[in-house]
């Protein structure tokens, strides 16, 4: 049953929907333009991370 498996295109589509919904929240625009992410005190440039993921 392939339709129940996690595939790259399924994850990408689901992530795109989450990002779109998140971007509609008013508070999100106060956090900046989305070019930098922070987790556990570490800052990462998202454009660089996305490029690495595309090569993977």
C-alpha positions, -999 to +999 in steps of 0.1 A: +000+000+000+022+027-013-003+055-005+003+051+032+041+054+030+061+085+038+076+096+005+097+127-002+070+143-023+044+136+003+065+152+030+073+182+008+036+188+000+026+185+036+055+209+047+044+234+020+009+234+034+022+239+070+044+268+059+016+285+040-007+282+070+020+294+094+028+324+072-009+336+076-005+341+113-002+378+122+026+373+148+048+356+122+055+388+104+069+404+136+095+376+137+112+387+104+113+376+068+120+339+073+156+340+062+170+329+096+159+301+119+168+296+156+165+265+177+182+259+210+202+291+206+218+282+173+211+304+142+210+289+107+205+306+074+175+289+058+186+295+022+218+276+028+200+248+046+175+245+018+203+243-008+220+214+012+186+196+014+181+199-024+215+183-030+207+155-006 
